[in-house]
Amino acid sequence: MRILHVTESLGAGGKERQIVELLRGLFPHRDIESFVAITDEEDWRYDVDREHAQVIQLFRRGRKDLSIFKSLYDLIHNLKIDIVHSWSSMCAVYAAPVTKLSGTAFVNGFVRDAPHMTLWNKSYFRGKLTIPFSDIVVANSRAGLAAYDIPKRKGLCIYNGFNPERIANLTDQAELRGKLEIVTPHIVGMIANFTPKKDYAIFVEMACRICRVRDDVTFVAVGSGKMLSEVRDRVPPELSPHIKFLGRQEDVESITNLFTVGVLVTNTRLHGEGISNAITECMALGKPVVATNDGGTPELVLEGRTGFLVPSHDAEALTDRVLKLLNDRRLASEFGMEGRRRIETAFSLDTMTNAYLRLYRELANGRGTTSNAGVEVRHDETWTRTVDRNAK
């Protein structure tokens, strides 16, 4: 079975990481041969082992270059591809007509968030446009399926899988604290780019409130983006030693390992999370989490078991929940241990890989009939679906 993954890039990002991890997970299965088509010209960051997949660059002269459709068609024909799996709304636009013409099975993986949007949003519109051409639309959260109103007979949720190798060789905590000049016993951190989708303003407001009542906590923000300077200017000079902006960092897992509490607050007026890789990393490292109660986050963070969920744009609630975990170390430890167990089971790399394997094999074998299309079976917190190639 030959599978072609189509994506803009293999650069830095949670989606790109999932592609690479999936390719590694599929490699031991000898009935699978993987290929990756890259549509944007770049030096990709994640190394794909040549044994895991062949990476092919589809060159474009510009965003309106329609020759990419022919290039993709030729690639599918020449490589005798059985299944095309696209990973973004734009790549789905390329793949939808081409797979229809070539008779190739089409897995549409554009649902990576759970937005509060309308058709006026380009990404939302492109994704919705390609649904009728898809054999299966895969989302990484059930909230994502609901947000895009994916028909039940086509929607499938496969949670992100976390590779424990990423936290196997962490930088020594004392060494890293010295490098970052952090001396307080407690660290509260948020890892996200500084874009309008993330509510760093509320994070900073929470940090300022806590800094005014406690001097044993340092708050760190890890990420870059156009709003970094604007957010940093919100911090009063007298509190700046305890609220640090670290910019983009390579050793994110080691920094996360320093956290006493991990935080992710989202601007729900603009964005709905799918399954956040930042939260997943916190939980895999045994850290309690406080996050916005929206999108796919409640599927990952279990309220009162692995962390706390707070209303969006509510600095008071966020402050209260973070303080509760700082004040109750036993509770924080219990949340952290339960979170780690959750990642090791429901969000493991094996669970994700096995779910995709079942999907690919069902599509390739043409199993399923109109009578059983849309049947859902619960398996290890991941939804699998009987696939009917004829029920479109």
N, C-alpha and C positions, 0 to 999 in steps of 0.2 A: 504494500500500500504506500503510495507516494503522496506526501502532504506538502503543499506550498503555503508558507506563512507570508502574508503581505503586510508590511508595516513601513511607516515613514523612515524610521531609524532604529538603531540599536544603541542610542545614546543614553545619557543618564535619565532615569525615570522608573517609576514603579511598574508600568506596563512593559517596558523593555526588559526589566529584570525578570518578570514573569515569563516572557517568551524564552529567554535564555535558560531559565530553570526548567521550563517544560521540555525544551529540546534535550537537556541533559537527562531528564526523567524518561523520555521516550527512547533514548539511544539503546538501552539494553534489550528492547523488544525488537527482535530481528525481522518482524513482519512490517516494521515502520521504516520508511526512508524519508528524511526531512530536508526541505529546502526553504530558504528565506529570501524573499525579494524585498530590497530596500528601494524606496521611491525617492528619497532625498539624498543628494550627494553630500557625503560627510565622512569623517573619520569616526567610526563607531567606537564607543567606549567599551562595551561588554565584549569580551573575547568569546567567540563561538568556536569551540573545538571543531576542526574540520571533519572529525569522525561523527560529530553530533549533527551537523547540517552543512550543506553547501550554501554559501551566501552569494547572492547575485544582485548586482546593481542595475536597476532600471533607470536609465538616464532620461531626464526631461530638460527641454530647453526653457521651460517656464511653467508656471502653474496652469496655464491654458493650453499646454502642449497635449493635443489629443492623441499623439502617436503612442502614448503610454498604453492605451487600450490595445493597440495592435501588438506592442511589445509583450504585454502580459498574455495575450492570446497565444502568440508564438511560443512563449515560454511554457505555457500549460501544454500545448500540443507537442513540443519537442521533448519535454521531460516526461510526457505521458502521466500527468498529474491526475490523481484520483479525487483529491479533496483540496479546495482552496479555503484557507482560514485567514480572513482579514482582521486586523486589530485596531482599526480606527474608522471613523465615519467617512473620511476621504478615501481611504483604501477600499472601503466597502463600495463606494461609488465606482471605483475602477473595476472591482471584482464582479459586481452584480451583473452587468450585461455580458461580460466576457464568459463567466461561468454558465450563463444561460445559453449562449451560443455554442459553447464547447460541450455542454452536457455534463459538466463537472459539478460534484457536490459542493455546496457553498455554506461554510460556517461563518456567520457574521458576528464578530467579536467586538463591535463598536461600543457596547454598553459597559463603560468602566466607571460611571458615576450614577447619581440619582438626582437629576437636576430639577429645578423649579423653573421650567422654561416654556417657551411657545415656539411655534414654527418660524418666528422671526429670527431665532438664533440659528446661524448657519450650520453649526455642528449638529444641533438637534434636528434640523430639517433634512440634512443629508442622511442621517441615520434612519429617520422615519421613511425616507424615500426608498431605502434599500431593503426594508423588511419584506415586502412581497416577493422579492427575488431570492430570499434566503431559505435554505433547508432548515437551519436552526439558528436562532439568535442567542448567543451566549453572553450572560452578564456575570459579574463577580459578586453581585448581591441581588437578593430578591427585591429589595427596594428599587434597584435599577430597572428590573423588568417592569415593575409597576409604574415607575416614572415615565418610561417610554411607551407604556401601554402595549407591551408585546403580547400578541395573541398566545393564549395558553398552549395551543398545540405546537407553537414554535419556540417558546421561551424555555431556556435552561439556565439554571444558576450553578456555576462551579466556582467555589471560593478560591481565592489566592492561596498558593502553597508557600510555606516558609521553609527555607533551606537552613537547617541548624549549623551548617558549615560556616555560615556568615558570622556566627558568634563564637566560633571555636578558638580564635586567636586574638583576643582583645588586648588592647594596650593596658599596661598596669595602671590601676586607678590613681595611685599616689603620683606617678609620673605625669599622667594626664592632667590631674588637678594642678600640679606645679606649672605645667605648660600653659594652662588656661588662667592661672593666677586666681584660683578659687580656694578659699580657706574655710568657708562655712561648712558645717556638718551636713546641711541639707541643700539639695539642688532640685529645682522645679524647671522642667524644660519643655519646649515645643519645637518640633522639627517640621518646617514647611517653608515654601518659598513665599516671599513678600509680594503677594498678588491680592487683588480685591476679593478673591474667593476665600481667603483665610482671614479670620478676624483677630489680627494681631493687636488691634486697638483695645479689645476687651482683655487680651492676655496682659498687656502692659498695665491697664487699669487695675486688674487683679494683683499684679506684681507690686504696684505702688501701694495699694491698700495693705498688703501683707508686710511690706518693708517698713511701714509706719508703726507696726505693732510688734514686729520680730526682727532681730538683727542676725539670726542664725541661718538665713536662707539666701541663696543666690539663684536668680532666675536667668536662664539662658535661652536665647532664640537662635536656632540654627537654620540658615537659609539665606538666599539672596533674592534680589528682585527690585523692581522699580519703586516699590513703596518702602524700602528699607529706611531711607533717610527720613521720610515723613514720620514713620513709626518711632524711630530713635529719638526724634525731636520731642516726642511726647513725654519723655522721661525727665523729671526734674534733676538738675545737676547734683543735688545732695543725695539722690538715690542711685545715681549711675554706677557707683562701684558694685552694687548688688544686682544690677540688671544689665546683662552682657549680651551683645549682639555679635555672634561668632562668624557670621557670613557663611559662605558655602564651605563645607568640610567634607573631606574624603572618608575619614574614619568615623562615620556617623554612629555605627553600632557601639564603639567604645565610649563615645560621648553619652549615648543613651544609657549605657551601663552605669554612669555616674548618677543618674536621676534618682531622687527619692520618689517623685511623682512625675508622670508623663502627662502632658496636656495637648489636646488638639481642639481648637475652637474654629468653627466654620462660619462664614458669612452666608447664612441660608437664604438671604435675599437673592444671591447670585449663584449659589452652588450647593449641591448635595453630594456628600461623599459616597463613594462606592464602598470598597473595603480598603481602608487606609493602610498603606505599608508602614507609615510611621507608628501608628498604634500597634500594628502587628509586631513590630520590632520591640516596642516597650513591653508588651505582654510576653513575648518569647524570652526576654531577659528578666522576667519576674517582677516587673514594675507595675504598680497600680496606676490606673488611668482615669483622668477626668476629661470628658469629651462632650461635644455638642450632640444633643439627642435628635438626630436627623439622619436621613439617608440610610445607608447600610451600616452605620456605626452601631446601632442597637443589636445588629446581628453578630457583631464582633465583641463588643463590650457588654457584658451582662450586668445590668444595674444591681448594685448591692452584692455582687459576687466577684467580679473582676475589676470593678471600678464604679465610677458614678457618671450618670448622664445628666446634663444640665440644659436648660432652655437656651436657645440662641440669643445672643446679644444681651446676656444677663450677667454683668460683672459681679453682682452681689451673690448670686447662686454659685458662680464659679469660685469666688473667694471662699465661700462657706465650705464647699466640698474639698477644696485643696487644703484648707486649714484643718478640716476634720482628719484627713490622712496624715498631715504633718504632726498633729497632736496625738493620734492613736496609731503608734507604730505596729502594734499587734494586728490591727485591722488592715493596715497597709500591707503587711507581710502576707496575710491570708489572701487578700485580693491578688497580690503578685503571684503567689503559688498557684492559685486557681486559674489565673490568666495564662501562665506558662502551660499548664495541663491542657487548657483549651486550644492553644496553638498547636501543641503536639498531637492533637487528635483531629479536631474538625478542620484545622487550617494547615495540615502537614503537607509536605511536598508530595508524598506518596498518595494522599487522598486526592489532591488535584490531578496528578498524573493519571491515576486510575480512572478518574471520571472522564478525562479527555480520551483515554484509550477506549473506554466503552462507547463513547460518542462516535469516534472515528470508525471503529469496527462495525458499529451498527449502520452507519452511513455507507461504508464500503461494501458491506454484505447485502445491503438493500433490505434489511429485516424490518418488520413492522407492517401493519395493514391499517386501512382507514378505521377499522373497528377499535384498534388499540392506540391510535395516535393520540397523544396528549395525556397518556397515563403517567402519573408521577409516582416515584418510589423514593422514600427517604432512606438515605444511606450515609452514615457518618456525618450528619449535618450538611451533606451535599445533596442537591436534588438531581436525580437522573431522570431521563425521559425516554420513553420508547419512541424511536425515530421512524417516521413515515416519509420517505422521499416523495411520495405521490400526493401527500396532503399539503398543498401549498396555499 
